[in-house]
Amino acid sequence: MSLTGIVRPLFAKRWRELEKHNSQGEQLQREVLKRLLAKAKDTEYGRSHLFAATKNYDDFVRNTPVNTYEELKGDIDRMRHGEADILWPGCVKWYAKSSGTTNDKSKFIPVSPDGLKHVHYKGGADVVTFYLRNNPQSRMFDGKGLILGGSHAPNYNLPGTLVGDLSAILIENINPVVNLVRVPSKQTALLSDFEVKRDRIAREAMNKNVTNLSGVPSWMLSVLNRVMELSGKTHLEEVWPNLEVFFHGGVAFTPYREQYEALITSPKMHYMETYNASEGFFGIQDDPADKSMLLMLDYDVFYEFQEMGTDTIVPLWGVEPGKNYAMLISTSCGLWRYMIGDTVKFTSTNPYKFIISGRTKSFINAFGEELIVDNAEQGLKYACEKTGAQVLEYTAAPVFMDQNAKCRHQWLIEFSKAPASIEQFADILDRKLQELNSDYEAKRYKDITLQHLEIIPARPNLFNDWLKSRGKLGGQHKVPRLSNSRTQLEELLILNER
């Protein structure tokens, strides 16, 4: 029997537990809230917000304010300096370094032992559970998993406590048994220089029997392209004939799918999306025929949702399909009613399934058009299908009104395969965005408010050079997609001329 065949029964019990997601969502979430409050009632935050006296969700809302990073920053900094029992019981030694706020370059998200076990690692195990359920012929454990990771560094020089990419924290704390079925080596995986790491990963992995990939699509594609350069092969299955699945997350897969399908032509290849952020593991694509993800309801994460454009916040059992919500979380890492910054739309409430629609701050609404990332991804996919183009990276921002009240959206796009006509691509994209977004369509009406969008082709490696200049090349760092501000776009445009 294969190793996968031996391992598979270990996941069978969890298959049965996960069936509760189909009909017991509210009950699962109420139990999570009760568990979190009981565990944290004697922390400083728990005492200040009456966790011991909080009996239900209504009490929780009454006693606990909505928080952004700014509200919790002071407490988190005290935790980073070694203080215990602040937001979560005990000392928290790990902090996931995430993209910053208006006032800070970086956020430092606490990652407690409970959060590692009951959120992040539980999510990773469930990804495998769903995959094995959906693919009874899988042999993924008979080879190696290529897992990309970031790097970490000392935290205020305190012994035994570190800050870094979430992926680095997960690799540093992973069960040693897992290292037997993964590449690259831990030493290589945690290198901080992505360009050096990319080459080492490719060299370490190319002669192994790699059956599965895990990572951010953009960075994984960079590694795979290096594997192809070193191997001299045409398609990736010539290097790894038993490759069967890519577990991806971090950024939308849509702009990269065509490039992966050109690189990996094997009909047995699978793609599975996950929603694993620095703040927690939230969703898994449980059905390969459905692009939405199942919201994971029995981890140490309690969810709330604020309808975009309103002050209305509801628990899971109050959401409606099709509405755009900002997501709030309370977790065993000490985040309480925390506004994560992502927006989601539910496609179903039985079970609770959703898509990531964008970011609360990653949109363009300079003229009332309310363009979100989900619109942009769908529009670009359509334009690529119609023109044969392939988009590697992109960002967009508004060009504000001039003296003639003219304004437009400006898109900077790095193509891996450019369209024959940029103008045609822009026209198709513009028309598709109008079809997808009624506000955008209204503002585009007869070019009265918003003129036709503009596309500026980016030189090769522009976005990587920009990330490198900011010390953010590799790991889980991402290119901001949409912004109301031109600051980042202007930086990129200057770099594009060099």
C-alpha positions as CSV (number, residue, x, y, z in Angstrom):
1,M,0.0,0.0,0.0
2,S,1.2,3.5,-0.8
3,L,2.0,6.0,2.0
4,T,-1.0,8.0,1.0
5,G,-3.2,5.0,1.4
6,I,-1.9,4.4,4.9
7,V,-2.4,8.1,5.8
8,R,-5.8,8.6,4.3
9,P,-7.9,6.8,7.1
10,L,-6.4,9.3,9.6
11,F,-8.5,12.0,8.0
12,A,-11.8,10.1,7.9
13,K,-13.0,11.2,11.4
14,R,-12.5,14.8,10.4
15,W,-14.5,14.3,7.2
16,R,-17.5,13.4,9.4
17,E,-16.9,16.4,11.7
18,L,-16.8,18.8,8.7
19,E,-20.3,17.7,7.7
20,K,-21.6,19.9,10.5
21,H,-20.7,22.9,8.4
22,N,-23.6,22.0,6.1
23,S,-26.4,22.5,8.7
24,Q,-25.0,23.6,12.1
25,G,-23.1,26.9,11.2
26,E,-24.8,29.1,13.9
27,Q,-24.3,26.5,16.6
28,L,-20.6,26.0,15.7
29,Q,-20.0,29.8,15.8
30,R,-21.8,30.3,19.2
31,E,-19.7,27.5,20.7
32,V,-16.5,29.2,19.3
33,L,-17.5,32.5,20.9
34,K,-18.3,30.8,24.2
35,R,-14.9,29.0,24.2
36,L,-12.9,32.2,23.3
37,L,-14.5,34.3,26.0
38,A,-14.0,31.6,28.7
39,K,-10.3,31.2,27.8
40,A,-9.6,35.0,27.8
41,K,-11.8,36.1,30.7
42,D,-8.9,36.6,33.1
43,T,-6.7,38.5,30.6
44,E,-6.3,42.3,31.0
45,Y,-8.6,42.8,27.9
46,G,-11.1,40.2,29.1
47,R,-11.4,41.9,32.5
48,S,-11.8,45.3,31.0
49,H,-14.5,44.2,28.7
50,L,-16.5,42.0,31.1
51,F,-15.8,38.6,29.4
52,A,-16.7,36.7,32.5
53,A,-20.2,38.3,32.6
54,T,-20.7,38.0,28.8
55,K,-23.3,35.3,28.3
56,N,-24.2,35.7,24.6
57,Y,-23.5,37.5,21.4
58,D,-25.6,40.5,22.3
59,D,-23.5,41.0,25.5
60,F,-20.3,40.6,23.5
61,V,-21.4,43.4,21.1
62,R,-22.4,45.6,24.1
63,N,-19.2,45.1,26.0
64,T,-16.6,44.9,23.3
65,P,-15.8,47.7,20.7
66,V,-14.9,47.1,17.1
67,N,-11.1,47.4,16.6
68,T,-8.6,48.1,13.9
69,Y,-4.9,47.6,14.4
70,E,-4.5,51.1,15.7
71,E,-6.7,50.4,18.7
72,L,-4.8,47.2,19.6
73,K,-1.3,48.4,18.7
74,G,-0.4,49.5,22.2
75,D,-1.4,46.2,23.8
76,I,0.4,44.2,21.0
77,D,3.5,46.2,21.6
78,R,3.4,45.4,25.3
79,M,3.0,41.8,24.4
80,R,6.0,42.0,22.1
81,H,8.0,43.4,25.0
82,G,7.2,40.2,27.0
83,E,4.1,41.2,29.0
84,A,1.7,38.2,29.6
85,D,-2.0,37.9,29.8
86,I,-2.8,41.1,27.8
87,L,-5.0,40.1,24.9
88,W,-4.7,36.3,25.3
89,P,-3.5,34.1,28.2
90,G,0.2,33.7,28.6
91,C,3.2,35.2,26.7
92,V,2.9,35.3,22.9
93,K,6.3,34.8,21.3
94,W,5.5,34.9,17.6
95,Y,4.3,37.9,15.5
96,A,3.3,37.7,11.9
97,K,4.6,40.8,10.1
98,S,1.9,42.1,7.7
99,S,1.5,45.1,5.5
100,G,1.2,48.3,7.4
101,T,-1.4,50.9,8.2
102,T,-1.6,54.6,7.5
103,N,0.7,55.3,10.4
104,D,3.1,52.4,10.4
105,K,5.1,50.5,7.8
106,S,4.1,47.1,9.3
107,K,1.6,45.4,11.5
108,F,2.6,42.7,13.9
109,I,-0.1,40.2,14.4
110,P,0.2,38.0,17.5
111,V,0.3,34.2,16.8
112,S,-0.3,32.3,20.0
113,P,0.3,28.6,20.5
114,D,-3.5,28.2,20.5
115,G,-3.8,30.1,17.2
116,L,-1.1,28.0,15.6
117,K,-2.8,24.7,16.7
118,H,-6.5,25.6,16.5
119,V,-6.5,28.0,13.5
120,H,-3.5,27.8,11.2
121,Y,-2.4,24.2,11.4
122,K,-6.0,23.0,11.7
123,G,-6.7,24.8,8.4
124,G,-3.8,23.2,6.7
125,A,-4.9,19.8,7.8
126,D,-8.4,20.4,6.6
127,V,-7.1,21.4,3.1
128,V,-5.6,18.0,2.9
129,T,-8.8,16.4,4.2
130,F,-10.9,18.0,1.5
131,Y,-8.4,17.2,-1.2
132,L,-8.2,13.5,-0.3
133,R,-12.0,13.3,-0.1
134,N,-12.3,14.8,-3.5
135,N,-9.5,12.8,-5.1
136,P,-9.5,9.2,-4.0
137,Q,-6.7,8.3,-6.5
138,S,-4.3,10.8,-4.9
139,R,-0.7,9.8,-4.2
140,M,0.4,13.1,-2.8
141,F,2.1,11.7,0.3
142,D,4.2,9.3,-1.9
143,G,6.3,12.3,-2.9
144,K,7.3,15.7,-1.6
145,G,5.4,19.0,-1.1
146,L,7.1,22.1,-2.3
147,I,6.2,24.7,0.3
148,L,7.2,28.3,-0.1
149,G,7.9,30.3,3.0
150,G,9.1,33.8,4.1
151,S,11.7,34.7,6.7
152,H,11.8,35.9,10.3
153,A,13.9,38.1,12.6
154,P,14.4,38.7,16.3
155,N,11.6,40.6,18.1
156,Y,13.1,43.4,20.2
157,N,16.0,41.1,20.8
158,L,14.0,39.1,23.4
159,P,15.1,35.5,23.7
160,G,12.9,33.0,21.9
161,T,10.5,35.5,20.4
162,L,10.5,36.4,16.7
163,V,8.7,38.4,14.0
164,G,8.3,37.4,10.4
165,D,6.1,36.2,7.6
166,L,3.3,33.9,8.7
167,S,4.7,31.2,6.4
168,A,8.0,31.4,8.2
169,I,6.3,31.0,11.6
170,L,4.4,28.0,10.3
171,I,7.6,26.4,9.0
172,E,9.6,27.2,12.2
173,N,6.9,25.5,14.4
174,I,5.8,22.7,12.1
175,N,5.8,19.1,13.3
176,P,9.3,17.6,12.4
177,V,7.5,14.6,10.7
178,V,6.1,17.0,8.1
179,N,9.7,17.9,7.1
180,L,10.1,14.4,5.8
181,V,7.6,15.1,3.1
182,R,8.5,18.7,2.1
183,V,11.1,20.6,0.3
184,P,13.1,22.8,0.4
185,S,15.2,22.4,3.5
186,K,14.2,24.6,6.5
187,Q,17.4,26.6,6.1
188,T,16.6,27.5,2.5
189,A,12.9,28.1,3.2
190,L,13.7,30.7,5.7
191,L,16.3,32.7,3.7
192,S,15.4,36.4,3.6
193,D,16.9,37.2,0.1
194,F,14.2,36.0,-2.2
195,E,16.4,36.0,-5.3
196,V,19.0,33.7,-3.6
197,K,16.2,31.6,-2.1
198,R,14.4,31.2,-5.5
199,D,17.5,29.7,-7.0
200,R,18.2,27.4,-4.1
201,I,14.6,26.2,-3.9
202,A,14.7,25.3,-7.6
203,R,17.9,23.4,-7.3
204,E,16.9,21.5,-4.2
205,A,13.5,20.6,-5.6
206,M,14.0,19.8,-9.2
207,N,15.4,16.3,-8.7
208,K,12.9,15.4,-6.1
209,N,9.5,13.6,-6.6
210,V,7.4,16.7,-6.0
211,T,3.6,15.9,-6.0
212,N,2.1,19.0,-4.5
213,L,2.8,22.8,-4.3
214,S,1.8,25.3,-1.7
215,G,2.2,29.1,-1.8
216,V,1.3,32.4,-3.2
217,P,0.7,32.1,-7.0
218,S,3.0,35.0,-8.0
219,W,6.0,33.8,-6.0
220,M,5.5,30.2,-6.8
221,L,5.4,31.0,-10.5
222,S,8.8,32.7,-10.2
223,V,10.2,29.6,-8.6
224,L,8.7,27.3,-11.2
225,N,10.1,29.4,-14.0
226,R,13.5,29.0,-12.4
227,V,13.0,25.3,-12.3
228,M,12.2,25.3,-16.0
229,E,15.3,27.4,-16.8
230,L,17.6,25.0,-14.9
231,S,16.0,21.8,-16.2
232,G,15.7,22.9,-19.9
233,K,12.3,21.2,-20.0
234,T,9.2,22.6,-21.8
235,H,6.5,21.6,-19.3
236,L,6.7,21.1,-15.5
237,E,5.3,17.6,-15.6
238,E,8.5,16.6,-17.5
239,V,10.4,17.6,-14.3
240,W,7.8,16.3,-11.8
241,P,5.7,13.6,-13.5
242,N,3.7,12.9,-10.4
243,L,2.7,16.5,-9.7
244,E,-1.0,16.6,-8.9
245,V,-2.1,19.7,-7.0
246,F,-1.3,23.4,-6.2
247,F,-2.7,24.7,-2.9
248,H,-2.7,28.4,-3.5
249,G,-3.8,31.6,-1.6
250,G,-2.7,35.1,-0.7
251,V,-3.7,36.7,-4.0
252,A,-6.4,36.0,-6.6
253,F,-5.5,33.1,-8.8
254,T,-7.4,34.4,-11.9
255,P,-4.6,36.4,-13.4
256,Y,-2.2,33.5,-13.1
257,R,-4.4,30.5,-14.1
258,E,-3.6,30.6,-17.8
259,Q,0.1,30.8,-17.2
260,Y,0.0,27.8,-14.9
261,E,-2.1,25.9,-17.3
262,A,0.5,26.6,-20.1
263,L,3.3,25.5,-17.8
264,I,1.5,22.4,-16.5
265,T,-0.4,20.6,-19.2
266,S,-1.1,17.4,-17.3
267,P,-4.9,16.6,-17.2
268,K,-4.4,15.3,-13.6
269,M,-3.4,18.6,-12.2
270,H,-5.6,20.2,-9.6
271,Y,-5.9,23.7,-8.1
272,M,-7.3,24.4,-4.7
273,E,-7.7,27.9,-3.2
274,T,-7.3,28.6,0.5
275,Y,-7.9,31.8,2.5
276,N,-5.0,31.8,5.0
277,A,-4.0,35.3,6.2
278,S,-1.6,36.5,8.9
279,E,-4.7,36.9,11.1
280,G,-6.1,33.4,10.7
281,F,-7.1,30.6,8.4
282,F,-10.7,31.3,7.2
283,G,-11.7,29.4,4.1
284,I,-11.1,26.4,1.9
285,Q,-12.3,25.6,-1.6
286,D,-14.0,22.3,-0.7
287,D,-15.6,21.6,-4.1
288,P,-13.3,21.8,-7.2
289,A,-16.4,22.6,-9.3
290,D,-17.2,25.7,-7.2
291,K,-14.9,28.6,-7.1
292,S,-16.3,29.9,-3.8
293,M,-14.8,28.7,-0.5
294,L,-16.3,27.1,2.6
295,L,-16.0,29.4,5.7
296,M,-14.4,27.3,8.4
297,L,-16.6,27.6,11.5
298,D,-15.2,25.4,14.2
299,Y,-11.7,26.9,14.5
300,D,-10.8,29.4,17.1
301,V,-12.3,32.2,15.0
302,F,-15.6,34.0,15.6
303,Y,-16.8,36.0,12.6
304,E,-18.9,39.1,12.2
305,F,-19.7,41.1,9.1
306,Q,-20.3,44.7,8.4
307,E,-22.3,45.5,5.3
308,M,-20.3,47.8,3.1
309,G,-21.6,51.4,3.1
310,T,-23.5,50.9,6.3
311,D,-22.8,50.7,10.1
312,T,-24.7,47.5,10.3
313,I,-22.7,44.6,11.8
314,V,-24.2,41.1,12.0
315,P,-23.0,37.7,13.1
316,L,-22.7,34.8,10.7
317,W,-26.4,33.9,11.0
318,G,-27.3,37.4,9.9
319,V,-25.6,37.5,6.5
320,E,-27.3,37.5,3.2
321,P,-25.9,36.1,-0.1
322,G,-24.8,38.7,-2.7
323,K,-24.0,41.5,-0.3
324,N,-20.5,42.9,0.1
325,Y,-19.3,42.6,3.7
326,A,-16.2,43.7,5.6
327,M,-15.1,40.9,7.8
328,L,-14.4,41.2,11.6
329,I,-12.8,38.4,13.6
330,S,-12.2,37.4,17.2
331,T,-9.5,34.8,17.6
332,S,-7.3,32.8,20.0
333,C,-4.5,35.0,19.0
334,G,-6.0,37.9,20.9
335,L,-7.7,39.8,18.2
336,W,-11.2,41.0,19.3
337,R,-13.8,42.2,16.9
338,Y,-10.9,43.0,14.7
339,M,-11.5,44.6,11.3
340,I,-9.2,42.5,9.1
341,G,-9.6,44.7,6.0
342,D,-10.9,42.1,3.6
343,T,-14.3,42.1,2.0
344,V,-16.4,39.0,1.1
345,K,-19.6,38.1,-0.6
346,F,-21.6,35.0,0.4
347,T,-22.7,32.7,-2.4
348,S,-24.6,30.4,-0.1
349,T,-25.7,30.3,3.6
350,N,-26.3,26.5,3.7
351,P,-23.4,25.9,3.9
352,Y,-21.8,29.2,4.4
353,K,-19.7,29.7,1.2
354,F,-18.1,32.9,0.0
355,I,-15.7,34.6,-2.4
356,I,-13.1,37.3,-1.4
357,S,-14.4,40.4,-3.1
358,G,-11.6,42.8,-2.3
359,R,-10.2,45.0,0.5
360,T,-11.9,47.7,2.5
361,K,-9.1,49.9,1.4
362,S,-8.3,48.3,-1.9
363,F,-10.8,49.8,-4.3
364,I,-11.3,52.9,-6.4
365,N,-14.1,55.2,-5.4
366,A,-12.8,58.6,-6.5
367,F,-15.9,59.5,-8.5
368,G,-18.6,57.3,-7.0
369,E,-17.7,54.3,-9.2
370,E,-17.0,51.9,-6.3
371,L,-14.7,49.6,-8.3
372,I,-13.6,46.6,-6.2
373,V,-10.9,44.0,-6.8
374,D,-13.4,41.3,-7.7
375,N,-14.6,43.5,-10.6
376,A,-11.0,44.1,-11.7
377,E,-10.1,40.4,-11.7
378,Q,-13.2,39.4,-13.7
379,G,-12.6,42.2,-16.2
380,L,-9.0,41.3,-16.7
381,K,-9.8,37.6,-17.1
382,Y,-12.4,38.5,-19.8
383,A,-10.1,40.8,-21.7
384,C,-7.3,38.2,-21.6
385,E,-9.7,35.5,-23.0
386,K,-10.8,37.8,-25.8
387,T,-7.3,39.0,-26.8
388,G,-5.0,36.0,-25.9
389,A,-3.1,38.2,-23.5
390,Q,-1.7,37.1,-20.1
391,V,-1.4,39.5,-17.1
392,L,1.4,38.9,-14.7
393,E,0.9,41.9,-12.3
394,Y,-1.2,45.1,-12.2
395,T,-2.3,48.1,-10.2
396,A,-4.7,50.9,-10.9
397,A,-5.5,54.3,-9.5
398,P,-7.6,57.3,-10.5
399,V,-6.4,60.3,-12.6
400,F,-8.3,63.1,-10.8
401,M,-10.2,65.8,-12.6
402,D,-8.3,68.4,-14.6
403,Q,-9.4,72.0,-15.4
404,N,-11.8,70.5,-17.9
405,A,-13.3,68.1,-15.4
406,K,-11.8,65.1,-17.2
407,C,-10.9,62.1,-15.2
408,R,-10.1,58.4,-15.7
409,H,-8.7,55.2,-14.2
410,Q,-5.0,54.5,-15.0
411,W,-3.9,50.9,-15.1
412,L,-0.3,49.8,-15.0
413,I,-0.1,46.2,-16.3
414,E,2.9,43.9,-16.6
415,F,2.0,41.4,-19.3
416,S,3.7,38.0,-19.6
417,K,2.0,37.9,-23.0
418,A,1.0,41.3,-24.4
419,P,-2.1,41.7,-26.5
420,A,-1.7,42.6,-30.1
421,S,-3.4,45.9,-29.4
422,I,-3.3,47.7,-26.0
423,E,-6.2,49.9,-27.2
424,Q,-8.4,46.9,-27.9
425,F,-7.5,45.3,-24.6
426,A,-8.4,48.6,-22.8
427,D,-11.7,48.8,-24.6
428,I,-12.7,45.3,-23.8
429,L,-11.7,45.8,-20.2
430,D,-13.6,49.0,-19.9
431,R,-16.8,47.6,-21.4
432,K,-16.6,44.5,-19.1
433,L,-16.2,46.7,-16.0
434,Q,-19.3,48.6,-17.0
435,E,-21.2,45.3,-17.3
436,L,-19.9,44.1,-13.9
437,N,-20.4,47.3,-12.0
438,S,-23.5,49.5,-12.4
439,D,-21.9,52.4,-10.5
440,Y,-18.9,52.3,-12.9
441,E,-21.3,52.1,-15.8
442,A,-23.3,55.1,-14.6
443,K,-20.1,57.2,-14.2
444,R,-18.9,56.1,-17.6
445,Y,-22.2,57.1,-19.3
446,K,-21.3,59.2,-22.4
447,D,-17.9,60.0,-20.8
448,I,-19.6,62.7,-18.8
449,T,-18.1,61.9,-15.4
450,L,-15.5,59.2,-16.0
451,Q,-13.6,58.9,-19.3
452,H,-12.3,55.7,-20.9
453,L,-9.7,53.9,-18.8
454,E,-6.0,54.1,-19.8
455,I,-3.5,51.2,-19.8
456,I,0.2,51.7,-19.4
457,P,2.3,48.6,-20.2
458,A,4.9,47.9,-17.5
459,R,8.5,46.9,-18.4
460,P,9.5,43.3,-17.4
461,N,10.1,42.8,-13.6
462,L,8.8,46.3,-12.8
463,F,6.7,45.1,-9.9
464,N,9.4,42.8,-8.5
465,D,11.9,45.7,-8.7
466,W,9.4,48.0,-6.8
467,L,8.8,45.4,-4.1
468,K,12.6,44.8,-3.8
469,S,13.1,48.6,-3.4
470,R,10.7,48.5,-0.4
471,G,12.3,45.4,1.1
472,K,9.2,43.3,0.3
473,L,10.4,40.9,-2.4
474,G,9.1,37.3,-1.7
475,G,7.3,35.9,1.2
476,Q,3.6,36.9,1.4
477,H,4.1,40.4,0.1
478,K,1.6,41.5,-2.6
479,V,1.2,44.2,-5.1
480,P,-1.6,46.6,-4.1
481,R,-4.3,46.1,-6.8
482,L,-6.6,49.2,-6.6
483,S,-6.1,52.4,-4.7
484,N,-7.8,55.8,-4.3
485,S,-4.4,57.3,-3.9
486,R,-1.8,57.7,-6.7
487,T,1.2,57.5,-4.3
488,Q,2.1,53.9,-5.2
489,L,1.3,54.2,-8.9
490,E,3.5,57.3,-9.2
491,E,6.4,55.4,-7.6
492,L,5.9,52.6,-10.1
493,L,5.6,55.0,-13.1
494,I,8.9,56.6,-12.2
495,L,10.6,53.2,-11.8
496,N,9.0,52.1,-15.1
497,E,11.0,54.8,-17.0
498,R,14.4,53.5,-15.7
